[in-house]
């Protein structure tokens, strides 16, 4: 007899994949833009990095509200206690970074006195008075958290590949397709 592994809602899947695409644009952009010399390309990358950061923050807030209304499906009983802890930890840290790092960027840019545009439609207001010496420390911390975020993403992707290619336990299908029917052994 086959059994089902409960999947996420269509809305949760939509949020997940839109955020994933934006993150896979955002993180490399953040790493590259700081190493470029001043100029048009660096300015363009900063503009889009700020705009996408705002969009990601808004999407994560909406995702967390949606998650509160429609909780995640329970993990399959076959998932070991150790993998449950790793999974919850990595997911929790990903959400924490997706909330905290845009705020750090906003504070850092406010301290720096730089505009914070949202795709040219409007600028976010400054959160704090300008203080360039403190801006550097906050923006450096923002960048460090971005590197930690890249490692967390790598762990998340490796976990997905593990479940898809090695464990073949239906967990990857929870976020990709209709409910998974695990064949009878």
PyMOL commands that set and color helices and strands:
alter all, ss='L'
color gray80, all
select helices_A, chain A and resi 10-33+40-69+81-112+132-167+172-175
alter helices_A, ss='H'
color red, helices_A
select strands_A, chain A and resi 3-5+117-118+122-123+180-182
alter strands_A, ss='S'
color yellow, strands_A
deselect
rebuild
show_as cartoon
